[in-house]
């Protein structure tokens, strides 16, 4: 069975994706740097959420690196 082939992204698409990823990265960093609640139970929940944000931040930074590498290849 033939798979549909993916068309290569254009420079404009890659730049738009880069902008989106930078904004996502900035929001995640801001969320991670926010103050934690003084209530210990609430802090525990917030710290679990921080682990998710950390994973999302790593994923976002990896995607951003891939997009930037693709942009460099287009030069």
LINDA-V115422 format. One record per helix or strand. SS is the DSSP state (H for helix, E for strand). FROM is the first residue (numbers start at 1). TO is the last residue. If there is no record, write none. Layout:
ss from to
SS FROM TO
SS FROM TO
This chain:
ss from to
H 11 33
H 40 73
